Amino acid sequence: MPAPESNKHPQTKNPLQGITLEALLIELHAQVGWEGLAKRIDINCFKQDPSIKSSLKFLRKTPWAREKVEALYIQLK
């Protein structure tokens, strides 16, 4: 029986596979705190009255900011 097509070309390993944005943000907050996040990524949701809920709302609507947060998560892993 021939191998399935998916086995012929394995996908590149995505370090964010299976990690929700919420889990990623909670882990970053635990590692560096809001102040550390604000120093590394200059966005107001980490500076002014930060919370997981408000940050998630902003990051879900703002692709460029989400990309920066995801890149930081990968860097700190």
Backbone atoms as SQL, in Angstrom:
CREATE TABLE atoms (id INTEGER PRIMARY KEY, chain TEXT, resi INTEGER, resn TEXT, atom TEXT, x REAL, y REAL, z REAL);
INSERT INTO atoms VALUES
  (1, 'A', 1, 'MET', 'N', 0.854, -1.183, 0.000),
  (2, 'A', 1, 'MET', 'CA', 0.000, 0.000, 0.000),
  (3, 'A', 1, 'MET', 'C', 0.896, 1.241, 0.000),
  (4, 'A', 2, 'PRO', 'N', 0.664, 2.201, -0.892),
  (5, 'A', 2, 'PRO', 'CA', 1.515, 3.405, -0.945),
  (6, 'A', 2, 'PRO', 'C', 1.351, 4.270, 0.290),
  (7, 'A', 3, 'ALA', 'N', 2.428, 4.981, 0.619),
  (8, 'A', 3, 'ALA', 'CA', 2.412, 5.880, 1.774),
  (9, 'A', 3, 'ALA', 'C', 1.499, 7.058, 1.488),
  (10, 'A', 4, 'PRO', 'N', 0.828, 7.569, 2.521),
  (11, 'A', 4, 'PRO', 'CA', -0.017, 8.761, 2.326),
  (12, 'A', 4, 'PRO', 'C', 0.823, 9.942, 1.843),
  (13, 'A', 5, 'GLU', 'N', 0.192, 10.802, 1.089),
  (14, 'A', 5, 'GLU', 'CA', 0.858, 11.980, 0.517),
  (15, 'A', 5, 'GLU', 'C', 1.519, 12.835, 1.588),
  (16, 'A', 6, 'SER', 'N', 0.900, 12.944, 2.772),
  (17, 'A', 6, 'SER', 'CA', 1.442, 13.800, 3.830),
  (18, 'A', 6, 'SER', 'C', 2.790, 13.304, 4.336),
  (19, 'A', 7, 'ASN', 'N', 3.079, 12.023, 4.195),
  (20, 'A', 7, 'ASN', 'CA', 4.355, 11.487, 4.659),
  (21, 'A', 7, 'ASN', 'C', 5.492, 11.784, 3.697),
  (22, 'A', 8, 'LYS', 'N', 5.184, 12.091, 2.456),
  (23, 'A', 8, 'LYS', 'CA', 6.216, 12.356, 1.464),
  (24, 'A', 8, 'LYS', 'C', 6.886, 13.701, 1.678),
  (25, 'A', 9, 'HIS', 'N', 6.141, 14.677, 2.156),
  (26, 'A', 9, 'HIS', 'CA', 6.652, 16.030, 2.360),
  (27, 'A', 9, 'HIS', 'C', 6.296, 16.496, 3.760),
  (28, 'A', 10, 'PRO', 'N', 7.100, 16.115, 4.750),
  (29, 'A', 10, 'PRO', 'CA', 6.766, 16.538, 6.119),
  (30, 'A', 10, 'PRO', 'C', 6.787, 18.057, 6.253),
  (31, 'A', 11, 'GLN', 'N', 5.844, 18.568, 7.030),
  (32, 'A', 11, 'GLN', 'CA', 5.781, 20.006, 7.253),
  (33, 'A', 11, 'GLN', 'C', 6.952, 20.437, 8.117),
  (34, 'A', 12, 'THR', 'N', 7.356, 21.684, 7.934),
  (35, 'A', 12, 'THR', 'CA', 8.393, 22.211, 8.810),
  (36, 'A', 12, 'THR', 'C', 7.812, 22.309, 10.216),
  (37, 'A', 13, 'LYS', 'N', 8.639, 22.113, 11.195),
  (38, 'A', 13, 'LYS', 'CA', 8.167, 22.128, 12.582),
  (39, 'A', 13, 'LYS', 'C', 7.836, 23.553, 13.004),
  (40, 'A', 14, 'ASN', 'N', 6.592, 23.768, 13.354),
  (41, 'A', 14, 'ASN', 'CA', 6.111, 25.068, 13.789),
  (42, 'A', 14, 'ASN', 'C', 6.171, 25.111, 15.314),
  (43, 'A', 15, 'PRO', 'N', 7.008, 25.969, 15.894),
  (44, 'A', 15, 'PRO', 'CA', 7.128, 26.013, 17.358),
  (45, 'A', 15, 'PRO', 'C', 5.862, 26.501, 18.054),
  (46, 'A', 16, 'LEU', 'N', 4.935, 27.082, 17.312),
  (47, 'A', 16, 'LEU', 'CA', 3.693, 27.575, 17.910),
  (48, 'A', 16, 'LEU', 'C', 2.533, 26.590, 17.731),
  (49, 'A', 17, 'GLN', 'N', 2.803, 25.456, 17.083),
  (50, 'A', 17, 'GLN', 'CA', 1.767, 24.466, 16.837),
  (51, 'A', 17, 'GLN', 'C', 1.130, 24.008, 18.147),
  (52, 'A', 18, 'GLY', 'N', -0.183, 24.135, 18.236),
  (53, 'A', 18, 'GLY', 'CA', -0.915, 23.662, 19.397),
  (54, 'A', 18, 'GLY', 'C', -0.923, 24.598, 20.598),
  (55, 'A', 19, 'ILE', 'N', -0.304, 25.770, 20.468),
  (56, 'A', 19, 'ILE', 'CA', -0.262, 26.729, 21.580),
  (57, 'A', 19, 'ILE', 'C', -1.241, 27.862, 21.274),
  (58, 'A', 20, 'THR', 'N', -2.176, 28.088, 22.172),
  (59, 'A', 20, 'THR', 'CA', -3.125, 29.180, 21.963),
  (60, 'A', 20, 'THR', 'C', -2.450, 30.510, 22.283),
  (61, 'A', 21, 'LEU', 'N', -3.002, 31.568, 21.742),
  (62, 'A', 21, 'LEU', 'CA', -2.480, 32.897, 22.031),
  (63, 'A', 21, 'LEU', 'C', -2.573, 33.183, 23.526),
  (64, 'A', 22, 'GLU', 'N', -3.646, 32.747, 24.146),
  (65, 'A', 22, 'GLU', 'CA', -3.812, 32.968, 25.587),
  (66, 'A', 22, 'GLU', 'C', -2.717, 32.245, 26.386),
  (67, 'A', 23, 'ALA', 'N', -2.450, 30.987, 26.057),
  (68, 'A', 23, 'ALA', 'CA', -1.416, 30.229, 26.763),
  (69, 'A', 23, 'ALA', 'C', -0.046, 30.867, 26.561),
  (70, 'A', 24, 'LEU', 'N', 0.217, 31.302, 25.356),
  (71, 'A', 24, 'LEU', 'CA', 1.479, 31.963, 25.024),
  (72, 'A', 24, 'LEU', 'C', 1.641, 33.234, 25.862),
  (73, 'A', 25, 'LEU', 'N', 0.595, 34.047, 25.927),
  (74, 'A', 25, 'LEU', 'CA', 0.645, 35.302, 26.666),
  (75, 'A', 25, 'LEU', 'C', 0.789, 35.062, 28.173),
  (76, 'A', 26, 'ILE', 'N', 0.086, 34.072, 28.696),
  (77, 'A', 26, 'ILE', 'CA', 0.191, 33.745, 30.122),
  (78, 'A', 26, 'ILE', 'C', 1.619, 33.326, 30.450),
  (79, 'A', 27, 'GLU', 'N', 2.221, 32.523, 29.589),
  (80, 'A', 27, 'GLU', 'CA', 3.593, 32.075, 29.836),
  (81, 'A', 27, 'GLU', 'C', 4.583, 33.241, 29.761),
  (82, 'A', 28, 'LEU', 'N', 4.420, 34.112, 28.767),
  (83, 'A', 28, 'LEU', 'CA', 5.305, 35.281, 28.667),
  (84, 'A', 28, 'LEU', 'C', 5.160, 36.174, 29.895),
  (85, 'A', 29, 'HIS', 'N', 3.926, 36.392, 30.336),
  (86, 'A', 29, 'HIS', 'CA', 3.692, 37.225, 31.515),
  (87, 'A', 29, 'HIS', 'C', 4.348, 36.609, 32.746),
  (88, 'A', 30, 'ALA', 'N', 4.262, 35.298, 32.867),
  (89, 'A', 30, 'ALA', 'CA', 4.881, 34.615, 34.006),
  (90, 'A', 30, 'ALA', 'C', 6.408, 34.739, 33.962),
  (91, 'A', 31, 'GLN', 'N', 6.977, 34.721, 32.769),
  (92, 'A', 31, 'GLN', 'CA', 8.433, 34.787, 32.628),
  (93, 'A', 31, 'GLN', 'C', 8.986, 36.190, 32.837),
  (94, 'A', 32, 'VAL', 'N', 8.375, 37.190, 32.210),
  (95, 'A', 32, 'VAL', 'CA', 8.974, 38.534, 32.209),
  (96, 'A', 32, 'VAL', 'C', 8.085, 39.619, 32.812),
  (97, 'A', 33, 'GLY', 'N', 6.806, 39.326, 33.066),
  (98, 'A', 33, 'GLY', 'CA', 5.894, 40.317, 33.637),
  (99, 'A', 33, 'GLY', 'C', 5.473, 41.367, 32.625),
  (100, 'A', 34, 'TRP', 'N', 4.522, 42.206, 33.030),
  (101, 'A', 34, 'TRP', 'CA', 4.024, 43.253, 32.115),
  (102, 'A', 34, 'TRP', 'C', 5.121, 44.255, 31.790),
  (103, 'A', 35, 'GLU', 'N', 5.899, 44.622, 32.799),
  (104, 'A', 35, 'GLU', 'CA', 6.967, 45.604, 32.571),
  (105, 'A', 35, 'GLU', 'C', 7.987, 45.061, 31.562),
  (106, 'A', 36, 'GLY', 'N', 8.344, 43.811, 31.704),
  (107, 'A', 36, 'GLY', 'CA', 9.287, 43.186, 30.780),
  (108, 'A', 36, 'GLY', 'C', 8.733, 43.097, 29.373),
  (109, 'A', 37, 'LEU', 'N', 7.442, 42.789, 29.273),
  (110, 'A', 37, 'LEU', 'CA', 6.812, 42.753, 27.946),
  (111, 'A', 37, 'LEU', 'C', 6.794, 44.143, 27.324),
  (112, 'A', 38, 'ALA', 'N', 6.467, 45.152, 28.117),
  (113, 'A', 38, 'ALA', 'CA', 6.414, 46.523, 27.612),
  (114, 'A', 38, 'ALA', 'C', 7.792, 47.015, 27.155),
  (115, 'A', 39, 'LYS', 'N', 8.842, 46.581, 27.846),
  (116, 'A', 39, 'LYS', 'CA', 10.202, 46.979, 27.448),
  (117, 'A', 39, 'LYS', 'C', 10.598, 46.326, 26.130),
  (118, 'A', 40, 'ARG', 'N', 10.177, 45.083, 25.938),
  (119, 'A', 40, 'ARG', 'CA', 10.561, 44.343, 24.742),
  (120, 'A', 40, 'ARG', 'C', 9.692, 44.665, 23.534),
  (121, 'A', 41, 'ILE', 'N', 8.398, 44.931, 23.791),
  (122, 'A', 41, 'ILE', 'CA', 7.447, 45.219, 22.711),
  (123, 'A', 41, 'ILE', 'C', 6.683, 46.478, 23.103),
  (124, 'A', 42, 'ASP', 'N', 6.881, 47.537, 22.359),
  (125, 'A', 42, 'ASP', 'CA', 6.323, 48.850, 22.700),
  (126, 'A', 42, 'ASP', 'C', 4.872, 48.975, 22.226),
  (127, 'A', 43, 'ILE', 'N', 3.964, 48.364, 22.994),
  (128, 'A', 43, 'ILE', 'CA', 2.535, 48.499, 22.704),
  (129, 'A', 43, 'ILE', 'C', 1.793, 48.821, 23.998),
  (130, 'A', 44, 'ASN', 'N', 0.781, 49.653, 23.883),
  (131, 'A', 44, 'ASN', 'CA', 0.076, 50.161, 25.059),
  (132, 'A', 44, 'ASN', 'C', -0.622, 49.083, 25.886),
  (133, 'A', 45, 'CYS', 'N', -1.028, 47.986, 25.254),
  (134, 'A', 45, 'CYS', 'CA', -1.749, 46.969, 26.035),
  (135, 'A', 45, 'CYS', 'C', -0.858, 46.335, 27.100),
  (136, 'A', 46, 'PHE', 'N', 0.463, 46.518, 26.990),
  (137, 'A', 46, 'PHE', 'CA', 1.385, 46.030, 28.016),
  (138, 'A', 46, 'PHE', 'C', 1.803, 47.144, 28.974),
  (139, 'A', 47, 'LYS', 'N', 1.473, 48.390, 28.655),
  (140, 'A', 47, 'LYS', 'CA', 1.922, 49.536, 29.447),
  (141, 'A', 47, 'LYS', 'C', 0.824, 50.120, 30.332),
  (142, 'A', 48, 'GLN', 'N', -0.356, 50.298, 29.778),
  (143, 'A', 48, 'GLN', 'CA', -1.429, 51.000, 30.480),
  (144, 'A', 48, 'GLN', 'C', -2.483, 50.022, 30.977),
  (145, 'A', 49, 'ASP', 'N', -2.524, 49.810, 32.287),
  (146, 'A', 49, 'ASP', 'CA', -3.501, 48.927, 32.917),
  (147, 'A', 49, 'ASP', 'C', -3.570, 47.569, 32.209),
  (148, 'A', 50, 'PRO', 'N', -2.442, 46.858, 32.124),
  (149, 'A', 50, 'PRO', 'CA', -2.416, 45.610, 31.362),
  (150, 'A', 50, 'PRO', 'C', -3.180, 44.475, 32.034),
  (151, 'A', 51, 'SER', 'N', -3.757, 43.630, 31.211),
  (152, 'A', 51, 'SER', 'CA', -4.401, 42.402, 31.679),
  (153, 'A', 51, 'SER', 'C', -4.347, 41.391, 30.540),
  (154, 'A', 52, 'ILE', 'N', -4.511, 40.144, 30.877),
  (155, 'A', 52, 'ILE', 'CA', -4.529, 39.093, 29.845),
  (156, 'A', 52, 'ILE', 'C', -5.693, 39.353, 28.897),
  (157, 'A', 53, 'LYS', 'N', -6.866, 39.642, 29.446),
  (158, 'A', 53, 'LYS', 'CA', -8.070, 39.832, 28.632),
  (159, 'A', 53, 'LYS', 'C', -7.912, 40.989, 27.643),
  (160, 'A', 54, 'SER', 'N', -7.456, 42.146, 28.111),
  (161, 'A', 54, 'SER', 'CA', -7.334, 43.295, 27.213),
  (162, 'A', 54, 'SER', 'C', -6.219, 43.083, 26.191),
  (163, 'A', 55, 'SER', 'N', -5.143, 42.423, 26.608),
  (164, 'A', 55, 'SER', 'CA', -4.048, 42.157, 25.679),
  (165, 'A', 55, 'SER', 'C', -4.481, 41.182, 24.589),
  (166, 'A', 56, 'LEU', 'N', -5.240, 40.141, 24.973),
  (167, 'A', 56, 'LEU', 'CA', -5.738, 39.195, 23.979),
  (168, 'A', 56, 'LEU', 'C', -6.638, 39.884, 22.963),
  (169, 'A', 57, 'LYS', 'N', -7.504, 40.747, 23.443),
  (170, 'A', 57, 'LYS', 'CA', -8.420, 41.471, 22.551),
  (171, 'A', 57, 'LYS', 'C', -7.630, 42.286, 21.536),
  (172, 'A', 58, 'PHE', 'N', -6.609, 43.004, 22.009),
  (173, 'A', 58, 'PHE', 'CA', -5.785, 43.819, 21.116),
  (174, 'A', 58, 'PHE', 'C', -4.994, 42.950, 20.142),
  (175, 'A', 59, 'LEU', 'N', -4.353, 41.915, 20.652),
  (176, 'A', 59, 'LEU', 'CA', -3.489, 41.082, 19.813),
  (177, 'A', 59, 'LEU', 'C', -4.279, 40.323, 18.746),
  (178, 'A', 60, 'ARG', 'N', -5.503, 39.950, 19.058),
  (179, 'A', 60, 'ARG', 'CA', -6.343, 39.251, 18.065),
  (180, 'A', 60, 'ARG', 'C', -6.755, 40.170, 16.923),
  (181, 'A', 61, 'LYS', 'N', -6.822, 41.470, 17.195),
  (182, 'A', 61, 'LYS', 'CA', -7.220, 42.441, 16.165),
  (183, 'A', 61, 'LYS', 'C', -6.034, 43.064, 15.440),
  (184, 'A', 62, 'THR', 'N', -4.818, 42.840, 15.939),
  (185, 'A', 62, 'THR', 'CA', -3.643, 43.545, 15.430),
  (186, 'A', 62, 'THR', 'C', -2.547, 42.551, 15.042),
  (187, 'A', 63, 'PRO', 'N', -2.561, 42.110, 13.782),
  (188, 'A', 63, 'PRO', 'CA', -1.614, 41.072, 13.356),
  (189, 'A', 63, 'PRO', 'C', -0.138, 41.409, 13.575),
  (190, 'A', 64, 'TRP', 'N', 0.276, 42.651, 13.349),
  (191, 'A', 64, 'TRP', 'CA', 1.695, 42.991, 13.502),
  (192, 'A', 64, 'TRP', 'C', 2.137, 42.857, 14.954),
  (193, 'A', 65, 'ALA', 'N', 1.248, 43.204, 15.881),
  (194, 'A', 65, 'ALA', 'CA', 1.589, 43.089, 17.303),
  (195, 'A', 65, 'ALA', 'C', 1.621, 41.621, 17.718),
  (196, 'A', 66, 'ARG', 'N', 0.675, 40.853, 17.213),
  (197, 'A', 66, 'ARG', 'CA', 0.656, 39.419, 17.521),
  (198, 'A', 66, 'ARG', 'C', 1.936, 38.746, 17.031),
  (199, 'A', 67, 'GLU', 'N', 2.381, 39.116, 15.841),
  (200, 'A', 67, 'GLU', 'CA', 3.619, 38.547, 15.290),
  (201, 'A', 67, 'GLU', 'C', 4.817, 38.853, 16.187),
  (202, 'A', 68, 'LYS', 'N', 4.863, 40.061, 16.735),
  (203, 'A', 68, 'LYS', 'CA', 5.964, 40.426, 17.641),
  (204, 'A', 68, 'LYS', 'C', 5.912, 39.601, 18.925),
  (205, 'A', 69, 'VAL', 'N', 4.717, 39.391, 19.451),
  (206, 'A', 69, 'VAL', 'CA', 4.563, 38.611, 20.676),
  (207, 'A', 69, 'VAL', 'C', 4.954, 37.150, 20.419),
  (208, 'A', 70, 'GLU', 'N', 4.509, 36.616, 19.283),
  (209, 'A', 70, 'GLU', 'CA', 4.863, 35.238, 18.936),
  (210, 'A', 70, 'GLU', 'C', 6.372, 35.092, 18.742),
  (211, 'A', 71, 'ALA', 'N', 6.999, 36.072, 18.106),
  (212, 'A', 71, 'ALA', 'CA', 8.447, 36.033, 17.905),
  (213, 'A', 71, 'ALA', 'C', 9.191, 36.076, 19.249),
  (214, 'A', 72, 'LEU', 'N', 8.711, 36.893, 20.172),
  (215, 'A', 72, 'LEU', 'CA', 9.323, 36.958, 21.502),
  (216, 'A', 72, 'LEU', 'C', 9.187, 35.619, 22.221),
  (217, 'A', 73, 'TYR', 'N', 8.034, 35.011, 22.110),
  (218, 'A', 73, 'TYR', 'CA', 7.801, 33.705, 22.746),
  (219, 'A', 73, 'TYR', 'C', 8.805, 32.671, 22.215),
  (220, 'A', 74, 'ILE', 'N', 8.974, 32.638, 20.908),
  (221, 'A', 74, 'ILE', 'CA', 9.919, 31.698, 20.292),
  (222, 'A', 74, 'ILE', 'C', 11.343, 32.005, 20.744),
  (223, 'A', 75, 'GLN', 'N', 11.684, 33.269, 20.794),
  (224, 'A', 75, 'GLN', 'CA', 13.036, 33.690, 21.219),
  (225, 'A', 75, 'GLN', 'C', 13.334, 33.259, 22.651),
  (226, 'A', 76, 'LEU', 'N', 12.339, 33.358, 23.540),
  (227, 'A', 76, 'LEU', 'CA', 12.555, 33.050, 24.948),
  (228, 'A', 76, 'LEU', 'C', 12.431, 31.552, 25.263),
  (229, 'A', 77, 'LYS', 'N', 11.991, 30.774, 24.308),
  (230, 'A', 77, 'LYS', 'CA', 11.849, 29.329, 24.527),
  (231, 'A', 77, 'LYS', 'C', 13.178, 28.652, 24.624);
